[in-house]
Amino acid sequence: MTKKSNAHQASFRDPSGYIFHDGKTLRRAIKPIYFPQYNKLKDSGFFKNLIANGLLIPHTETSVSSEEIIITPEEIPFITNPYEWSFEQYKHAALHTLKIQKYALSKGFILKDASAYNITFHKGKPVFIDTLSFDFYEEGTPWRAYKQFITHFLGPLALAKYHGTEVFKMMQTHIDGIPVKLLSSLLPLRTKISSVLYPNIHLLAKMENKHSEDYKAETKIATLSKKAQENIIKSLYDYIKGLTLKESSEWGDYYDKTNYDETAFEAKKTLIKEWIKPLAPQKLIDVGGNDGTFARTVIDTVPHIVVTDIDSNAVDYNYKQVQQNKEANMLPFVCDVLQPAPGIGFNNTERNSLIERLKNYAPDVTMALALIHHITLSGNVPFEKSAEFFASFSKNLIIEFPKREDSWAESLLVRKREFINHFDFYNETEFEKGYLEYFTIEKKETVKGTKRLLYLLKNKNLEA
């Protein structure tokens, strides 16, 4: 099979090259049209400096011929997309992009592609993953990716400031960025007096209305000095750096509100550590893991950990902990288990669905603590359906089942009181029956001092 036939579905847009799968290894092929840029970027030390400063994903040159150059980027265990980021993550991704453009400009290059999808999180930080997104700077020409930066970064962040981080999900339906006219219409009227939002969003939208849909804002300015570009970059950088959410983004009291005491809390941690140790996992995912508290019980022994939660504030708190503690092996992201991210883009294959990415990630251990009652009672998902979901990617599953007498389960059942008889199935026996369709029960214990059961389940079909 040729390299081209193994090309990744996200690669067809770039005439400079494409990424492809060589067995389990991801490589990038560079076409002759991009040889001059690539060689200059390499020989000048540009790539080396970006990589040394953690801005660009490292790569090695695998082969060189007159037809193509093959490079092999450092492996990234799990790719997250913009609609799965918390507010701070999105901010850092935007600032990261501006840092790269500023540095490129200072070295005689430009960032020709400012797509948010060119950033992901790796080793606790944002990293730029498209090595071919650079071109030569021509004196007097504007930043060609400026409008793309606005629709992928400034716009979504400005919307989040006023409407909350749910707006990031708009990037699922706007893979090419949220249109400036839409951004302008959704921002409060008072933002028209903002020295940053007016020229970079509202004025841009006006110009689009005046011209055609195909209008490219950057062509309106015949020339733009390097100094003027640097000023624009600084203005955008300073504004984004100072952005905060209108809503409170503090997280940290979740575990103070739980219905078990410190002894039970520690007992649960101990059980998790004891059960995970003999499994010696290389990769672990904590689904509904809040701020990563329980995942951190094994952070020193598991090489890579993914923690996901529906609450963006919890993910933000976790991300800040990751940065403060320099936890290079933990990756937090936002996910609603009841609505996992679908495949998007052309043919729904440019960006893989969450389920596909989880299958490719293939965690050795999956944790689902204090989650099943939400899936079952809030989401109306039968046990066998949630079992099927976890079985699609989990070799070993540590899952917590709050009994009907558990205060949180009771609270959810009370909300269903008009249909309470419809939830008679919510009990230990039915839970086990549903999960035994896909798993075997390896261990089962009551969490000391609680009305919760902890299970270690093994997938019947996936090799552990």
C-alpha positions as CSV (number, residue, x, y, z in Angstrom):
1,M,0.0,0.0,0.0
2,T,1.4,3.4,-0.9
3,K,2.0,6.2,1.5
4,K,-0.6,8.3,-0.3
5,S,-3.3,5.7,0.3
6,N,-2.4,5.8,4.0
7,A,-2.7,9.5,4.1
8,H,-4.5,10.9,7.1
9,Q,-8.0,12.3,6.3
10,A,-7.0,15.7,7.7
11,S,-4.2,16.1,5.2
12,F,-6.0,16.8,1.9
13,R,-6.1,20.6,2.3
14,D,-2.4,21.2,2.3
15,P,-0.6,21.3,-1.1
16,S,2.8,21.3,0.7
17,G,2.6,17.8,2.0
18,Y,0.5,15.3,4.0
19,I,0.7,13.1,7.0
20,F,0.4,9.3,6.7
21,H,0.4,6.1,8.8
22,D,3.5,3.9,8.4
23,G,2.3,0.9,10.4
24,K,1.6,2.5,13.8
25,T,4.0,5.4,13.2
26,L,2.7,8.8,12.0
27,R,5.0,10.4,9.4
28,R,4.8,13.6,7.3
29,A,5.7,13.7,3.6
30,I,6.9,17.0,2.2
31,K,6.3,17.7,-1.5
32,P,8.9,19.5,-3.7
33,I,6.8,22.6,-3.8
34,Y,7.7,23.2,-0.2
35,F,11.4,22.1,-0.3
36,P,12.8,25.7,-0.4
37,Q,10.8,26.7,2.7
38,Y,11.6,23.5,4.6
39,N,15.3,23.6,3.8
40,K,15.6,27.3,4.8
41,L,13.6,26.7,8.0
42,K,15.9,23.8,8.9
43,D,19.2,25.2,7.9
44,S,18.6,28.6,9.6
45,G,17.9,26.9,12.9
46,F,14.3,28.2,12.9
47,F,12.9,24.7,13.6
48,K,15.6,23.9,16.1
49,N,14.8,27.1,18.1
50,L,11.0,26.6,18.0
51,I,11.4,23.0,19.2
52,A,14.0,23.9,21.9
53,N,11.5,26.5,23.3
54,G,8.6,24.0,23.3
55,L,6.6,25.8,20.6
56,L,6.8,23.2,17.8
57,I,6.4,19.4,18.0
58,P,9.9,17.8,17.6
59,H,10.6,15.8,14.5
60,T,13.4,13.7,12.9
61,E,14.2,13.6,9.3
62,T,13.6,10.1,8.1
63,S,14.4,10.1,4.4
64,V,15.2,12.6,1.6
65,S,14.7,12.2,-2.1
66,S,14.0,14.5,-5.1
67,E,10.3,13.5,-4.9
68,E,9.7,14.0,-1.2
69,I,11.2,14.5,2.2
70,I,9.8,12.3,5.0
71,I,9.9,13.5,8.6
72,T,8.7,11.7,11.7
73,P,7.1,13.9,14.5
74,E,7.3,13.0,18.1
75,E,4.3,10.8,19.1
76,I,1.4,12.5,20.8
77,P,-0.6,9.9,22.7
78,F,-4.0,11.7,22.5
79,I,-5.1,14.6,20.4
80,T,-7.7,17.1,21.8
81,N,-9.6,19.6,19.7
82,P,-10.6,23.2,20.4
83,Y,-14.2,22.3,21.3
84,E,-12.7,20.1,24.1
85,W,-10.6,22.8,25.7
86,S,-11.2,24.7,28.9
87,F,-11.0,28.5,28.9
88,E,-7.4,28.6,30.1
89,Q,-6.4,25.9,27.6
90,Y,-8.0,27.9,24.8
91,K,-6.3,31.1,25.9
92,H,-2.9,29.4,26.1
93,A,-3.4,27.9,22.6
94,A,-4.1,31.4,21.2
95,L,-1.1,33.0,23.0
96,H,1.1,30.1,21.8
97,T,0.0,30.8,18.2
98,L,0.8,34.5,18.5
99,K,4.3,33.7,20.0
100,I,5.1,31.6,17.0
101,Q,4.0,34.3,14.5
102,K,6.0,37.0,16.4
103,Y,9.1,34.8,16.4
104,A,8.6,33.8,12.7
105,L,8.3,37.5,11.7
106,S,11.5,38.3,13.5
107,K,13.3,35.6,11.5
108,G,11.9,36.5,8.1
109,F,9.1,34.0,8.0
110,I,5.3,34.0,8.6
111,L,2.8,31.6,10.0
112,K,0.6,31.0,7.0
113,D,-1.9,28.9,8.9
114,A,-3.4,30.0,12.2
115,S,-6.0,27.2,12.6
116,A,-6.8,26.3,16.2
117,Y,-6.6,22.7,15.0
118,N,-2.8,23.1,14.5
119,I,-2.5,23.2,18.3
120,T,-3.0,20.4,20.7
121,F,-1.8,19.7,24.3
122,H,1.2,17.5,25.0
123,K,3.3,17.1,28.1
124,G,1.1,19.5,30.0
125,K,1.4,22.4,27.5
126,P,0.1,23.6,24.1
127,V,2.2,22.6,21.2
128,F,2.1,23.5,17.5
129,I,1.8,20.4,15.4
130,D,1.8,21.5,11.7
131,T,5.5,21.8,10.7
132,L,4.6,23.0,7.2
133,S,2.6,26.0,8.3
134,F,5.5,28.5,7.7
135,D,6.4,30.5,4.6
136,F,8.8,33.3,3.6
137,Y,7.9,36.8,4.8
138,E,7.6,39.4,2.0
139,E,8.3,42.9,3.0
140,G,5.1,45.0,3.3
141,T,2.6,42.1,3.0
142,P,0.0,41.6,5.8
143,W,-0.3,38.5,7.9
144,R,-2.3,36.2,5.6
145,A,-3.5,34.1,8.5
146,Y,-4.8,37.1,10.4
147,K,-8.5,36.6,9.7
148,Q,-8.1,32.9,10.5
149,F,-6.7,33.7,13.9
150,I,-9.7,36.0,14.6
151,T,-12.2,33.3,13.6
152,H,-10.4,30.5,15.4
153,F,-9.0,32.2,18.5
154,L,-9.9,35.8,19.3
155,G,-13.6,35.4,18.4
156,P,-14.3,32.2,20.3
157,L,-12.5,33.5,23.4
158,A,-14.4,36.9,23.3
159,L,-17.7,35.0,23.0
160,A,-16.7,32.8,25.9
161,K,-16.0,35.8,28.0
162,Y,-19.6,37.0,27.7
163,H,-21.5,33.7,27.1
164,G,-19.4,31.0,28.8
165,T,-17.2,28.2,27.4
166,E,-20.2,26.3,25.9
167,V,-19.5,28.5,22.8
168,F,-16.4,26.5,22.1
169,K,-18.6,23.8,20.8
170,M,-19.4,26.0,17.9
171,M,-16.0,25.0,16.6
172,Q,-17.5,21.5,15.9
173,T,-19.8,23.0,13.3
174,H,-17.3,25.7,12.1
175,I,-14.2,23.8,11.4
176,D,-12.9,26.8,9.3
177,G,-13.6,29.2,12.2
178,I,-16.6,31.1,13.4
179,P,-17.6,33.6,10.7
180,V,-16.8,37.2,11.8
181,K,-20.4,38.4,11.0
182,L,-21.7,35.7,13.4
183,L,-19.1,36.7,16.0
184,S,-20.0,40.4,15.7
185,S,-23.8,39.6,16.0
186,L,-23.3,37.5,19.1
187,L,-21.0,40.0,21.0
188,P,-22.6,42.6,23.3
189,L,-23.1,46.0,21.8
190,R,-20.7,47.6,24.2
191,T,-17.8,45.6,22.7
192,K,-18.0,48.0,19.7
193,I,-16.1,50.5,21.9
194,S,-13.4,48.0,22.6
195,S,-10.1,49.1,21.0
196,V,-9.4,45.4,20.2
197,L,-12.8,43.9,19.4
198,Y,-14.0,46.7,17.3
199,P,-11.2,46.7,14.7
200,N,-10.6,43.0,14.8
201,I,-14.2,41.7,14.7
202,H,-16.9,44.4,14.2
203,L,-15.0,46.3,11.6
204,L,-14.0,43.1,9.8
205,A,-17.6,42.1,9.7
206,K,-18.6,45.4,8.3
207,M,-16.0,45.0,5.5
208,E,-17.3,41.6,4.7
209,N,-20.8,43.0,4.4
210,K,-19.6,45.7,2.1
211,H,-17.8,43.3,-0.1
212,S,-18.6,39.7,-1.1
213,E,-18.5,36.5,1.0
214,D,-15.3,35.7,-0.7
215,Y,-13.7,38.9,0.5
216,K,-10.4,38.4,2.2
217,A,-9.7,41.1,4.8
218,E,-6.0,41.0,4.3
219,T,-6.2,42.0,0.7
220,K,-7.9,45.3,1.6
221,I,-4.6,46.5,2.9
222,A,-2.1,46.8,0.1
223,T,0.9,47.1,2.4
224,L,1.5,46.6,6.1
225,S,4.9,47.2,7.6
226,K,6.5,44.6,9.8
227,K,6.4,47.1,12.7
228,A,2.6,47.5,12.2
229,Q,2.2,43.7,12.2
230,E,4.2,43.4,15.4
231,N,1.9,46.1,17.0
232,I,-1.2,44.1,16.0
233,I,0.3,40.9,17.4
234,K,1.1,42.7,20.7
235,S,-2.4,44.2,20.9
236,L,-4.0,40.8,20.4
237,Y,-1.6,39.1,22.8
238,D,-2.2,41.6,25.6
239,Y,-6.0,41.5,25.2
240,I,-6.2,37.7,25.2
241,K,-3.7,37.3,28.1
242,G,-6.0,39.5,30.2
243,L,-9.2,37.8,29.3
244,T,-11.3,36.3,32.1
245,L,-14.6,34.5,32.2
246,K,-17.7,36.5,33.2
247,E,-18.8,33.5,35.3
248,S,-16.8,32.3,38.2
249,S,-14.1,29.9,37.0
250,E,-13.1,28.7,40.5
251,W,-13.1,25.0,41.2
252,G,-11.9,23.2,44.2
253,D,-14.8,22.6,46.6
254,Y,-16.3,19.7,44.7
255,Y,-14.9,17.1,47.1
256,D,-15.9,19.1,50.1
257,K,-19.5,18.6,49.0
258,T,-19.3,14.8,48.6
259,N,-21.3,12.6,50.8
260,Y,-18.5,10.7,52.3
261,D,-16.0,11.7,55.0
262,E,-12.2,11.9,54.9
263,T,-11.8,8.3,56.0
264,A,-14.0,7.0,53.2
265,F,-12.2,9.4,50.7
266,E,-8.8,7.9,51.6
267,A,-10.2,4.4,51.6
268,K,-11.4,4.9,48.0
269,K,-7.9,6.2,47.1
270,T,-6.2,3.2,48.7
271,L,-8.5,0.7,46.8
272,I,-7.8,2.4,43.5
273,K,-4.0,2.3,44.1
274,E,-4.1,-1.3,45.2
275,W,-6.1,-2.4,42.2
276,I,-4.2,-0.4,39.6
277,K,-0.7,-1.4,40.7
278,P,-0.7,-5.0,39.6
279,L,-2.2,-4.0,36.2
280,A,0.9,-1.8,35.5
281,P,-0.9,0.4,33.0
282,Q,1.0,2.5,30.5
283,K,-2.1,4.5,29.7
284,L,-5.1,5.4,31.9
285,I,-8.2,7.5,31.4
286,D,-10.4,8.9,34.1
287,V,-13.9,9.6,32.6
288,G,-15.8,12.2,34.7
289,G,-12.6,12.7,36.7
290,N,-13.4,16.2,37.9
291,D,-10.2,17.9,38.9
292,G,-8.0,14.8,38.6
293,T,-7.8,14.1,42.3
294,F,-8.2,10.3,42.0
295,A,-6.0,10.0,38.8
296,R,-3.3,11.8,40.8
297,T,-3.1,8.8,43.2
298,V,-1.2,6.9,40.4
299,I,0.4,9.8,38.6
300,D,3.9,8.7,39.6
301,T,3.4,5.2,38.2
302,V,1.4,5.6,35.0
303,P,3.3,7.1,32.0
304,H,0.2,8.8,30.5
305,I,-3.1,9.8,32.0
306,V,-6.1,11.4,30.4
307,V,-8.7,13.1,32.6
308,T,-12.0,14.3,31.2
309,D,-15.0,16.0,32.7
310,I,-18.2,17.8,31.5
311,D,-17.4,20.8,33.8
312,S,-15.1,23.2,32.0
313,N,-14.2,24.8,35.3
314,A,-13.1,21.5,36.8
315,V,-10.9,20.9,33.7
316,D,-9.5,24.5,34.1
317,Y,-8.6,23.8,37.7
318,N,-7.0,20.5,36.7
319,Y,-5.1,22.1,33.9
320,K,-3.7,24.8,36.3
321,Q,-2.6,22.0,38.6
322,V,-0.9,20.2,35.7
323,Q,1.0,23.4,34.9
324,Q,1.9,24.3,38.5
325,N,3.1,20.8,39.3
326,K,4.7,20.3,35.9
327,E,2.8,17.1,35.4
328,A,3.8,16.2,31.9
329,N,2.0,12.9,31.9
330,M,-1.5,14.2,32.6
331,L,-3.9,15.6,30.0
332,P,-7.2,17.2,31.0
333,F,-10.0,18.0,28.5
334,V,-13.7,18.7,28.4
335,C,-16.2,16.0,27.5
336,D,-19.9,15.3,27.9
337,V,-20.1,11.5,28.0
338,L,-23.8,11.7,27.0
339,Q,-22.8,13.7,23.9
340,P,-19.3,12.6,22.9
341,A,-17.7,14.7,20.1
342,P,-18.5,13.3,16.6
343,G,-16.3,13.1,13.6
344,I,-16.3,16.4,11.8
345,G,-15.1,18.1,8.6
346,F,-15.4,16.9,5.1
347,N,-16.8,13.4,5.0
348,N,-16.9,13.5,8.8
349,T,-13.3,12.3,8.8
350,E,-11.0,15.4,9.1
351,R,-11.2,15.2,12.9
352,N,-11.8,11.9,14.5
353,S,-14.7,11.4,16.9
354,L,-14.0,11.0,20.6
355,I,-14.9,7.3,20.4
356,E,-12.4,6.7,17.6
357,R,-9.6,8.6,19.5
358,L,-10.3,6.6,22.6
359,K,-10.1,3.3,20.7
360,N,-6.8,4.4,19.2
361,Y,-5.6,5.6,22.6
362,A,-6.5,2.1,24.0
363,P,-6.1,2.8,27.7
364,D,-5.0,-0.1,29.8
365,V,-7.3,1.1,32.6
366,T,-10.4,3.2,32.5
367,M,-11.8,4.8,35.7
368,A,-15.5,5.9,36.0
369,L,-16.0,7.1,39.5
370,A,-19.2,8.7,40.8
371,L,-20.4,8.8,37.2
372,I,-22.8,5.9,36.5
373,H,-25.7,7.3,38.4
374,H,-25.5,10.5,36.3
375,I,-25.3,8.5,33.0
376,T,-28.2,6.3,34.1
377,L,-30.5,8.6,36.0
378,S,-29.8,11.9,34.4
379,G,-29.1,10.6,30.9
380,N,-31.7,7.8,30.9
381,V,-29.0,5.4,29.6
382,P,-29.6,1.7,30.4
383,F,-26.7,-0.2,32.1
384,E,-26.1,-2.4,29.0
385,K,-25.7,0.7,26.8
386,S,-23.2,2.4,29.1
387,A,-21.4,-0.9,29.4
388,E,-21.2,-1.1,25.6
389,F,-19.7,2.4,25.6
390,F,-17.0,1.6,28.1
391,A,-16.3,-1.8,26.5
392,S,-15.5,-0.1,23.2
393,F,-12.2,1.2,24.4
394,S,-11.6,-0.2,28.0
395,K,-9.4,-3.2,28.8
396,N,-9.9,-2.9,32.5
397,L,-12.6,-0.7,34.0
398,I,-12.7,0.6,37.6
399,I,-16.3,1.8,38.1
400,E,-18.1,3.1,41.1
401,F,-21.8,2.2,41.7
402,P,-23.7,4.4,44.2
403,K,-26.6,2.3,45.6
404,R,-30.2,3.7,45.7
405,E,-29.6,4.6,49.3
406,D,-26.6,6.8,48.4
407,S,-27.7,10.5,49.0
408,W,-26.6,11.6,45.5
409,A,-28.4,8.7,43.9
410,E,-31.4,9.5,46.1
411,S,-31.3,13.1,45.0
412,L,-31.4,12.2,41.3
413,L,-34.2,9.7,41.9
414,V,-36.2,12.3,43.7
415,R,-36.0,14.5,40.6
416,K,-37.6,11.5,38.7
417,R,-40.3,11.0,41.3
418,E,-43.2,11.3,38.8
419,F,-41.6,8.3,36.9
420,I,-39.9,6.7,39.9
421,N,-41.2,3.2,39.0
422,H,-39.5,3.5,35.7
423,F,-36.2,3.4,37.6
424,D,-36.7,0.3,39.6
425,F,-33.9,-1.3,37.6
426,Y,-31.4,1.0,39.3
427,N,-29.9,-1.5,41.7
428,E,-26.8,-3.5,42.2
429,T,-28.2,-6.7,40.6
430,E,-29.3,-5.0,37.4
431,F,-26.1,-3.0,37.1
432,E,-24.0,-6.2,37.3
433,K,-26.3,-7.9,34.8
434,G,-25.9,-5.1,32.3
435,Y,-22.1,-5.0,32.7
436,L,-21.6,-8.7,32.6
437,E,-22.6,-8.6,29.0
438,Y,-19.2,-7.1,28.2
439,F,-17.1,-7.6,31.3
440,T,-16.1,-10.1,34.0
441,I,-16.1,-9.0,37.6
442,E,-12.5,-9.3,38.9
443,K,-13.0,-7.4,42.2
444,K,-15.9,-5.9,44.1
445,E,-15.8,-4.0,47.4
446,T,-17.9,-1.5,49.3
447,V,-16.1,1.8,49.8
448,K,-15.7,2.0,53.5
449,G,-18.2,4.3,55.2
450,T,-20.3,4.8,52.1
451,K,-23.2,3.2,50.2
452,R,-21.1,2.8,47.1
453,L,-19.6,-0.2,45.5
454,L,-16.3,-0.2,43.6
455,Y,-15.8,-2.8,40.8
456,L,-12.8,-3.9,38.9
457,L,-14.1,-5.2,35.6
458,K,-12.1,-6.9,32.8
459,N,-13.2,-6.7,29.1
460,K,-14.3,-10.0,27.7
461,N,-13.1,-9.1,24.2
462,L,-10.2,-6.7,24.5
463,E,-6.8,-8.0,25.5
464,A,-5.6,-6.5,28.7
